[in-house]
Amino acid sequence: MTRIDARLERLHTLYPRLIDLRLERLERLLAALGNPERRLPPIIHVAGTNGKGSTCAFIRAIAEAAGLRPHVYTSPHLVRFNERIRIAGALVDDDVLDAALAEIERVNDTAPITVFEAITAAAFLLFAAQDADLAVIEVGLGGTFDATNVIPPPVAAGITAISLDHREFLGDTETVIAREKAGIIKPDVYTVTGTQPPDIFAVIEETARGKGASLAARGREWFVTPSAQSFGFEDARGRLDLPHPSLGGAHQFDNAGIAIASLRGSGIAIPEDAFATGMIRAEWPARLQRLASPFVDLLPSGSSLWLDGAHNPGGAHAIAGVLRDWPGPTHLIVGMKQSKDCAEFLRIVMPHAASIQAVAEPEQHLALPVDQIVAASGGIATVGPDVATALRRLAEDGEAKRVMICGSLYLAGVILARAQAFASVSG
């Protein structure tokens, strides 16, 4: 266990619930810290169910291409906790992060606080201590009562695709969840949203109108027109002709558009060529990520192996769209978290998969047992039972294949950790 892990374990003991959507505990702690959240550079706040991390990645890549230094706060991490916090463009290092968490522990003493609230306080403390041009802040869960919503009004807010997820905290319908997500909208703040079903858009629009916030929606205030090799973005400020986003899948045009519209409406000066460069440079692991050694080596020559962290119905629809667009068959290897709607996820992706194998890795956090995944598929999925075995089974006939591992960010983290370990040894 690292020293950072040890601090997080101690913080876990301070409150009986991992998630408790209230702001009072964090507001108390931030006040004791001197309110660092009030000393941040211009903020772009991003909420949603699916795509908010990708949207943050596009905003960061565009800002960096423009020569700006952005702070970035995202969650969850996949391999290392440090992935959550970028300070002026660089991942936080262990010593700096440990010092910030130590200060949080000292000031908080033993008062009740959730781990995410403590982490958020640490991020704001670090951001306030270092000059930057922009702070990109991703909502952790929900919006209205998410810990990140203690920030002062941002220069722009983005709301990405909304789907059923975390229903035990946010509600049982998409419109109820949408109302919670729309809670990041603040008076007079330029707010951007992408393609939304009519009932969800109505909630977002009603909230924006009630707050006196201007709402820029795809297909109304801004437009994206993809073509084979490029795409156009257009709003009242003019048209941009851009290369395809580096993050694959048709759903990424929506996320890229939200990022562009947010920056263009924020008042932050961005030269036009930075938008094109940002599209090419954006990186966000486990979002239709192509894997190399060691896992692809288990498949026949000419095969391709992909990793995606999609784990809810909205993510499943995105994967289904990708599978429809790809020529030829794709085999799925699916592992999921216990709390997710496995049956609905599988119902959406199964018609587009050549085969499905259910897996659970030993170190995968809260992994749904393999037999439960098979049962949720109605017996269509077969037992993996782990990724390596599933890949070897697919390789038995010697024919090249396209394979996607999906269903859980925790599973994706396990896969990426092993790939990084392999690269460090082989390199």
N, C-alpha and C positions, 0 to 999 in steps of 0.2 A: 504494500500500500504506500503510495506517495504521500508527501506531507500535505499536498492539496486535497487528496482523497481523505486524509485523516481529518482535516478541517471540515470538509463537507459532512463527514460522518458525525462529527460533534454537532454541527448545525442541525442535522436530521433529528437529534434528540430534543430540540428545543420546542417542537410543536408536534402534536399527535397526528396531524394530517399533512400529507405531502402537498396537497392542493387545497387552498381555502380562499376563494375569490373575494377578498376584502382588501381595502387599501390602508386601513388605520395603522396596522403594525409597521408597514413600510414607511408611511408618513412620519411616524414617531421616530424611527431609526434615522431617516434622512434628515430630520430636523436636528437630531443629536450630532449628525455629521456635518452640519452647517449647510444643508440643502444643496449638495453638489448638482442635483438635477436642474437647478436654476442657472448653472454656469456652463451650460453646454453650447456648442456652436449650433447653427441652424439645423433643425431636426426634420427628417422625413420619417413618419411613423407608418408602419405597414402591418395590417391585419388581414385575416382571411383563414380559410381552412386549408386549401391547397394552393401552392404557388407563391406564398409570401416569402419563403427563403430564396427562391429563384429570383423574385422581383428585387429583393435586397441585393442579390449578387449582381444583377444588371445595373442597379443604381451605383453600386460600388465600382464596377468596372468602367462605367461611363465617367464617373467623377474622377477616377484615377487617370483615365485617358485624357481628361481635361487638365491634368496637373494638380488636381486637388488632393488633399489628404483627409480621407473620411475615417471617423470612428464607426465601427459596426458592432451591433449587439444582436446575436441570433441564437436560436435554440431549436432542437437539442444539438449536442455534439454527437459525432459518429465514432470517433476513435479517441481523441484527446479533449479533455475539458476546455483547454485553451482555445479551441476552435470557435467558441462562443463569443470571444471578445477580440476585436481588432482595434488597436490604438493608432490613430493617424496612419492607417494603411498597413500596419504590421501586426501579426498575431502576438498577443500578450505573452511574455516569457514567464517561466515558472517563478522566478524570484519576485517579479513585480506583482504577479497574481497572488502569490502567497502573502506578500506584505499587505495587499489590499484586503484579503480575506481575514488576516490577523487583525487589522484595524476594525473590520466589521465585528469580529468576535469581541474585541475589547470594548467597543462603544456599546454594542448591543447587550453586553454582559450575558445574562441568562434569560432575557426577556423573550416571550414567545415570538417566533419568526419562522416562516417557511424557508426552505432552502432556496427556492427560486427568488423569493423576496431578498434574501441575503446576497445572492449572486447579482441580482439587479442593482442593489445598492453598491456592490463592489464595482460593477461596470460604470455606474455614474460617477463614483469617486475617482476612478482611473481616467475617465473621459474629461472630467473637470480639471484634472491636474496637467493635461497635455493639450497644447493648442492644436486645433484642427479646423478644417473648413466646413465640415458637414458631419452630422451624426445620423446614421441610418439605424433605426431601432425597430426590431421585429417584435410584435406581440407574442407573448408566450402562449396564452390560452384565453380565448374570448376576446374581450376588448374593454368594456365598461369598467370591470373590476380587476383587469389584469394588472400585475405589478408595474408594467411599463407605462400605464396610463396616468401615473403621477406627474408626468412631464408637463411643462408649460406648453401652450399652443405651438405646434410645429409649423414649419413653412409650407408643408404639404402632407397629406395623408393618403395612403393607398389601401384599397380594399380588394383583395383578390377573390378567386372563386370560393364559394361557400358550399359546404356539404355537411352531411351528418357525421359528426365525430365528437368525442368527449361528451356524449349526451347526458352522462351522469352529473356533469357540471354545468352544461350550457343549455340543455333543454332537448325535447324529443322531436321537434320539427325544425325544418330548415329556416322557416321564418322567425322562429324564436331565437335560433342561433344567430341569424342575420342581425337581429336587433341588438344582441350582445356584441357582435363584432363591430357594428356601426357605432358603438359607444366611444370609439376613438375620435369620432368627428367632433370638432370643437368650433365655437363661434368664429365666423369669418375666415376659417381655414380652407384653403383650396384642397378639395378632396377628389380623388380619382378612383373610378371603378371600371372593371372590364366587363366581359360578357356575363350577364346574370339572368337567371330565369325571371319572368315578369313579377312573380310574387316577392322574390328576394329583392329585386331592384326597387320595388315599391317601398319596402321597409327602409332601404338605404336612402332613397330619395326623400321620404317623409322625415327621416332623422336629420338629414342635411338641411331641409327646409326649416325644420323646427329650431335648428341651431344657427340659422342664418349663414350657413356655409355654402360656397359655390361648389356644385357637383359636376365633374367632367366625366361623362360616360362614353364607353366605346360605342360607336355607331351613332352617336349624337353630337358630342363635342370633339371627339377624336376618332380616327379611323385607321385601321391596319388592313392593307391589301397585299397578301402574300402572292408571290409568283414562284416559278420553279427554282430560281437561283437567288432571289432577293425579296424584299418586301418594302412597301411604302408605308410611312407613318405621316398622317396629316392632321393638323389642328388649326386653330385660328392664327397661329404663329407661322404657318407655312408647312411645306412638305419636305420630308426627309426620305431619300432613297438609300436603303440600308441592306447590308448582307444578311443572310439568314442568321438567326441567333446560334451561338455555339452550343447551347443547350437544346437537345433534340425534342421533337414532338410538336404537333400543331398547337397544343396548349401553351407553349412557350411564347408564341406571338402575342398572346394576351398578356402574359407576365411582362414581356419586354415592353409592350405598349404602355402598361401601367407605370413602369419605371420611367420611360421617356416622358410621358405626360406629367408625372409627378415632378420631375426635374424641370421641365419647361414651364410649369406653373408655379414653381417655388420661388422664383426671383433669383436663383443662383445662376450666375453666368456660365454657360456651357457652350463652347464652340461646336459648330455643326459636325466637324469631322470626329469629335470625341464620341458621338453617338454611334457612328459606324465602327470605330475601334472597340468601343465597349461591347457591342454585339459579338464581336469575334473573340474577345478576351474573357468574357464572363465564364466563371467556373463555379460549379456547385455539385459536390460529390453525391453519388447515389440518385441522381436525376437523369435517367436514361444514360448512364455512364458505361462506356465500353471497357471491359476488363481485359487485362493481359495476363501474364504469368502470375501465380502458378495455376490458377483455375482453368483458364482456357486450354492449357496444355493437356488437360484430362480429356479433351474432345478431339475428334479427328481433325487432321489438317484442313484448313479452309473454313473452319467453324468460326462463329462469332458468339461472344458471351456478353450479356448486358446486365446491369444492376440498376434497380429502381426501388426507392423506398416507399412507393405508394402503398397505402394501408387502409383506406376508407373508400366509400362508394365513389366520391369525386375523383380520387386517384385511380380507382379501377376504370372509370370511364375514360380517363386520359390514356391509360395503358391500352384499353380496347381500341381507342382511336389510332394509336401507334401501330398496333397489330393489324388493323384493317389497312393501313397505308403501306406497310411493309409487304413486298412481294414474297410469296411462298410461305411455308409453315414456320411457326415459332413454338418452341417447347417452353413451358413455364415450370419453374421450381419455386414453390410458395411456402413461406414460413410466416406466421403471424403472431401478434401479441394477444394475450388472453382476453383483453377487454374489447377487442375490435369485433366488428360485425363480419365474421369470416364468411358466413353463408351468402351475404349480399355481395361482398367483394368477389367471391367465386362465381356467383350467378352472372355478374357483369362480364368477367374476363373469359369464362370457360368456352363460350361459343367461338372464340377467336384463337384458341390454343390447340396446337396439334396434340399435346399431351400435358398433363399436370402431375407433378410429384410433390408430395407434402413433406416438409422437412422441419426439424428443430435442432439447432446446434446446442451443444452442452452449455456453452457460456452465453447463450442468447437470453437476455433479460426477459422474464415473464413470458417465455415462449409457450404458445398454445400447443398442447400435445399433438403429435402427428395423427393419431387416430381420430381426434376431434376435427382436424382439418379434412380428413377423408370423409368423415360423416357429414360435415357441412357441405361437401361437394355432391352429396347424394351417391357416394361410392364411385364417382368418376375419377377422382384423383387416386393415385397409387402411393404407396409408402416409399419415401426416399431412402432411408429416414434422415439422411444428412446430405449436404450439398455435394460433397466429394463422391459419395456413393451414387447419388442421382446422376451426376455428370458421367461417371464411368458407365452407368447403365445406358445412357443415351449414346455412348461411344461404341457400344458392343457391335453394331452392324457396320462400323467403319465409315459411315457416310457423314459428310460435313453437315452441320446443323446450325441453326440460330437458336440460342437459348437465352431466356431472361429469368433472373432471380428477382423476386419481388415479394411484397406483402408486409414488410416491417423495416423501419429505420434501425431497429436494434439488430436485426439480421444483417442489414447492410453494413452496420458498424463492425460486426464480427468479420464479415468478408473483407472489408477494407483493412482492418487491423492485420489480418493474415497476409494480405497482399503487401502491406507496408513492411511487415516482418520479413517476408521473402525477399523484397527488394533490398532491404538493408543488409541481409546476409549475402545475397548474390552480387550486390554492388561492391 
